[in-house]
Amino acid sequence: MVANEKNISNYSLSSQLIPKEEKLAFSPKKASLTIAILKEDDEAERRVCLSPEAVGLLVQNGHKILVEKGAGIASQYEDVHYSDEGAFIIENKEELLKAGLILKVSALSTTEIEALGKNQTLLTTLSLLSRDKTYFTQLAEHKITAFAFEKIKDNTGSYPIIRSMGEIVGNSSLHIAAKYLAHHKYGNGSMLGGIPGLKPTEVVIIGAGTVSENAAKSAIGMGASVKVFDNSVYRLRRLQSNIQSKIFTSVLQPKNLEEALKTADVVLGAMRKRKGTPSFRVPAYMIQKMKKGAVIIDVSIDEGGLFETSKLTTHNKPVYQEFGVTHYCVPNIASGVPRTASQALSNFFMPVILQIAESGGVDQLLLSDNGFRSGVYLYNGVITDKEIGEAFDLAYRDLDLLLALLH
């Protein structure tokens, strides 16, 4: 018995002496990024992608930030605000366009694309309706990886940029409507909202998305009477639940809408085109029956407009009248409050950039983050978005298959 115990003891000791395979925890090497923030070349676009505070945090994390001279002026951010946070203020556009990661709110111009290097990453809006075939073929020649930041999803499956800009647009729209409703030339001298003893102004909202939800909240807060129309009962129910107030809602039935428009003081068109849903436009004869001095805010103008009488306007010349009804059809309402909108963009971009760096680069984050991957429409010069490929008759590849080659 003793001998057996001795043998067991020797066996245990010898097994402990056998070299074992060492297990190492894999940790991606943190990337150090060179990031360029471009100045907008369109007067209508006044936003900037990163605030000075966000730049300061990125610099503290070891990243090099290049800011084009005057990039933040329209948002009330001076060059010195960025340089104080450690950014380099650059006047030479070509130097900026050689950075590894390039940020701009609007899409790059033809001249900017020509000055790009190779294998860079681009984060801008896409605004597909404003693009042409040449835009994509030019980027492909430079083997660019391009993201449309309005297509990037978060971990809940929603679109954070669209949501934050929608919240801004919804609130801003009501302030714009209030201004023109009270105007001596464009309105009828009414205050948007209501006070005791007087009939409240009537606000009709077409659409039940994020813009509409925030506009409805603002209108209710002002004391206005609100009616919301949409072609989805589910969306109407969700909106009513989110605003936690019982308001008039209806599916889009022409007779009901026509009656509501006759007495409306403000009409907000904020219904986006959705696949599988028939397109809808408010006919001119309905607008002709509206009150003189009523105000239409067409948020859907970037998709062609929700009203037959809608015509594109700008921040410099925002309104016109048709049938005595004032139309505001500016496609970029969020840019009207550039400081707020820029801060919202910065709150999105700064964590994304830190995440890219922590993952070890864009490719590594694409492999691990489905939401980030959803924003890609060009990968190393290869188009990966089916909608773009079919719209412009361009060859496209599945992004997952391209990424599989990285393994």
C-alpha positions, 0 to 999 in steps of 0.5 A: 500500500505504501509502495503504491502511494509512493508511485502515485506521489512520484507520478503526480510530481513528474506530471507537474514537471511536464512542460505545458502549452502556454496560453496567451490572451490575444489583444489587437495592437492599438492603432495610431491614426492620422485623421483629417477634418475637411472644411465644407465647400457647400455654403448650405453645409455649416456642420463639422464632424468633430468639436475641439473637445473631441479632438483633444480627447483623440490627441490624448489617445495618441492620434494626429488630427489635421484640421483644415483652416476654417473648418469649424467657423460656421459652427462657431469653432475658431482654428485656435480652439482646435490648435489649443487641443493639439490639432494641426491647422492645415491650409494645404488641401492636398496634405489633408487628403493624404491622411489615413482617415478623412472626415467630412459631412458632405461627399467629397468633390471631384477635385478632392477625390483626384487629390486622394492617395491610395487605400484610405478610409473616408467617412462622409454622408452618401446622399445617394440621390445626389451622386453619379456614376463617376463619383464611385468609379473615381473613389474605386480608382484610389482603392478607397474604403468609404463609409456612409455614416448615415448607414452605420448602425449601433448595437440596437440595430438603429441608425444613430446619426439619422436619429440624432439629426432627426431629433434636431430637425423635428425640434428646429422645424417647429421653431421655423414654422413659428417664425414664419407663421407670425411673419407679417408677409409670409404668415398670418400673424399667429403665435404657434401654440395656444394660450387660455381663452384662445383656440390653439393653432393646428399642426398637421404632421405627415409621417410618424418617424423620429422627425415627426415624433420630436416635432409633435413633442415640441408642438404639444409643449407649445400648446398646439393641437396636433394631428399625425398621418402615416401609412403604417398603423404600427408607426402611429402607435409607436409614436403615440406611445413614445410621446406619452400623449393622446393625439389624433392619428390616422392612416393616410386617407385622402378625405381625412387628410384634406379636411385636416389641411383645410384648418391647419396652420402648420403642415410638416411633411416628414415621411421617408420613402420605404421599400414596399410602400407606395410613394405619396405626395400631397396633391396641389388641389389640397394645398389650394384649399389651405388657409392663407398664411399657413406654413408648410415645412417639407422635410422630405424635400431631399427625396423629391418633396412630399407636396406637389407644390414643393420646390427646393430652397436654400438657407439663404432663400428659404421660403416662397408662397404658392396659393398663399401658403408659405413653403419652406423646402430647405433640404439640410435643416440641421445645418441651420443650427450648426453648433448643436448639429456638430456636437451631435456628430462629434458625439458619434464620431469620437467613440467610433474613431476610438473604437477603430484604434482599439480594434487595431484598425478599420479592417479589424473593426469591420470583422467584429462589428456588424453595425459598423460594417453596415455603413460600408459602400466601398471596400478597398476600391470594390463596391459592396452596396447592392443598391449603388451597383444596380442604380449605376450599373456597376459591379459589386461584391458581398462585403462579407466575402471580401472580409473572409479573405482577411482571415 
